[in-house]
Amino acid sequence: MSEPGLRVFTGAAGGRIGLGRRAATGAILGGLVGAEMHDADRGKGIAAGCLIGAAAGFALGVALVSPLYSLWEGLTGAAAGKRFLGIMIANADGSRASVLRLMGRYLIKKSYVILLLMGLVLGSSGLRGLCALAGLAIFAGCFFVLSAHRQALHDKLARTAVFKADNIR
């Protein structure tokens, strides 16, 4: 059943992107971070030191690169993975989204991180508990892309969708 006033996009006709290409963007990010961490650790120390260094480097890389990568997507509508695959975030109706809308989507998608940081800074176990619930909701909401609308929960809340870049007007 569709929402009032919202056209249901199905298949390639609407140009909305489902789970496959979205998952590929995550794989591209993981590959970029992993390759950079491997290159930074190459040829240093003994095997155990390399493993520990690689794990620490990977964790640091994810902690630093992931927020910047996500922020890039929030500001432009498509970071490296989406650009490589020719897809982009836009308004739910297929029109180009404003930076304000894209940043709103970014903040919704990263709400669990914001709650976690606030909980740690304020020493509030309640906020950390909300972080877990928000993270679970965002994770489960990603499976909404399997519906006819092809929108994750954070897309529905922000009134955005992921389209083939050529289909954005």
CORWO-V532211 format. One record per pair of residues at least 6 apart in sequence whose C-alpha atoms are under 6 Angstrom apart, sorted by sequence separation. I is the first residue (numbers start at 1). GAP is how many residues later the second one is. If there is no record, write none. Layout:
# CORWO-V532211
i: (I/I)
gap: (GAP/GAP)
This chain:
# CORWO-V532211
i: (73/90/91/145/155/72/90/144/145/119/144/119/78/142/151/77/141/77/115/116/141/116/115/112/37/37/112/112/75/74/74/74/109/108/28/105/25/25/92/92/91/92/90/90/89/89/95/88/94/95/88/87/87/88/86/87/86/18/18/10/9/8/17/16/17/16/15/15)
gap: (6/6/6/6/6/7/7/7/7/8/8/9/10/10/10/11/11/12/12/12/12/15/16/19/20/21/22/23/24/28/29/32/45/46/53/53/56/57/67/68/69/69/70/71/72/73/73/74/74/74/75/76/77/77/78/78/79/127/132/138/140/141/145/146/146/147/148/149)
